[in-house]
Amino acid sequence: MAKIDISRYVEMIQAEINIVSATFREKGANRFGRALALGLSLPCAAYLLAYAPANRKLSSLDSVLAMARTTAERADTYKELKDRLSAVYTQLPPPKDRGNWLSDTVKEALRSEGIVPTQFKPPQEEESSGVVVQNLTIVMSVKFAEMMSFLARLEATKPLVQVTSLDLSKKEEPQLGRNDVNCSVSTIILTERY
């Protein structure tokens, strides 16, 4: 790589400055007044008329673009959260079916398995801040395989039904092979949807 001799360039610039200052002293500053005014006003006019408006517009477009990027990012996040919330809504019973949905679903599952319960208590509700939790208790006497099939059918139900407790006790004679089952099921109903 070639070495650059800066001192030579500095001497050339000093020589030019000396020539300009000597010419100003000899001829006077009045003689160059118009040329200096025109020379200084052209860059100022170019800055004020061309560069400054374009720079303001560019700054404005930059802020609009930044806002658009932020909005796009937020829109993606919003869509993802809305999809997740919709997925939750599809797994829960609709608020309009609040009255009989749980008992009808459990009755249908019992009927499909051919089980007749010995006791079927109506749903009890606990409500707090837009959420209703319904609990229902069933007492039945069934074979183990019937109970497992019933529970599998119940938990596969969409909207969601959850078995919250299950008490199983083996029956003594005269009904060998049968079990006393006390089962509680529940579901959640959202009364306020977003």
Steps between C-alpha positions, in 0.01 A plus 500: 500500500637840400561757768319831456696816568252724681746785550505560123121545494508726803759722325280518186195606707705762684626635168142533369389676816792740470408580137133565590586719799758697294243557224244621757754744646605626158158533332278555807205300632246728323602370161417140598186583699246388237691181423526418873132580558394290201742221599361488854134549404487214245586225750261655754220517242570142391485389863178688580317418173615147422665325794298624801150413363620159382661438840178597682298272273750218555475544878121497475506185287743337743261559790203371294703194401602436862135525605399261221766248607385521862138459393589197287686340791212573736250370243684169479507474879132594517406241237697229680338583835154522342550158337609352834198654672268369226649152549413522870146614413449199273596266785247652739120494482331817371334727760156452338512129594578574865175358635496137388817436302696308764209284617393427140856404404539267797156344439592438135829333603313283754237408240769413241665259745169353619555613858210593727623713793366440849530869578539799267541834677432819302797726417623736770645830379776717638523837324775757524612780267365372169567130564244240605624163625228233491538182709274196469503182710391155379470184707477170311553129528703374201759250385854634481510482118173695476636767731823535300308524173267762650791707633686480169188612312441783746854636489511479120198730479546832327431750658706393797366298793747420778467214748590671827457212745428130489431273795488131417410224740455133423155359569466198716246228434237465343638705204853374449697678228320828550638814659342793681624817333460855624619728219518879482543675167537869424526746218582868469273747323629845416218752527720786380676440171752735343 
